[in-house]
Amino acid sequence: MPLDVAELKAISTFIARAKVFVQDALTIADAANDVAVVRKIKPLLARVSDVEQDIEGRIKSAGQGQP
């Protein structure tokens, strides 16, 4: 059963919050010059951004099917 628009929007909100936390973690690791942690966090940030775009696309798609 596919998610409805309200559920997708809730997920989008959680993903946006998660992205802020990941960005904060990257900022801290970068400021500490911890290259190993930065290397781990950058792909995570990219993945969060990809998921965020996917969810936004699904919201737009689901919205088009409604009257």
N, C-alpha and C positions, 0 to 999 in steps of 0.2 A: 504494500500500500504506500503510494507516494506521499510525501509530506505536503501539507497545505501551506499557503503563503504565510500564515501566522507562525507556523512552526519553523519555516525557513527564515523568517525575520528574527525569531528568537535565537536560532543558531547563528545567524549573521552577527547579532549583538555579542554573543559569547566569543565568536571568532575575533571580532574587533578588539574586545578586551584582552584576549590572549595575545594578539599581535602587539598591543601596547606593552605587555609584560615582557615579551620576547625582545622588543626594541630596547626596553630599559635594561634588560640583561646584557644585550650587546653593547650598549653604551658603557655600562660598568666594566665589562670585560675589556673593552677597547681602551678605556681610561686607565685601566690597570696594566695595559700592555700584555695581557695574557693571550698570546697568539693561539694556543691550543683551544681555549674556550671560545675565542672568536671564530675559529674554524668550525667548531661544533654548532654554534648558534646561527651563523649566516645561512646554512642550508635550511635550518628550522624556520627562520624568518621568510625565506623564499617559499617554503612549503605552505606556511600560514597564509602568505599573500596569494598563492595559487588557489588555496581552498576558499579564501575570501572572494576571489573573483568568480569561482565556480558557483558558490552559493548565491552571489548577486545575480549571476546569469540565470540561475534556476528561479529566483524570485521574479525577475523580469519575464521569463518564459511562462511562469505560472500565472502572472498577472495578465498576460495577453489572452489567456484562455477564459478569463472571467468576463461577465457582461458589464 
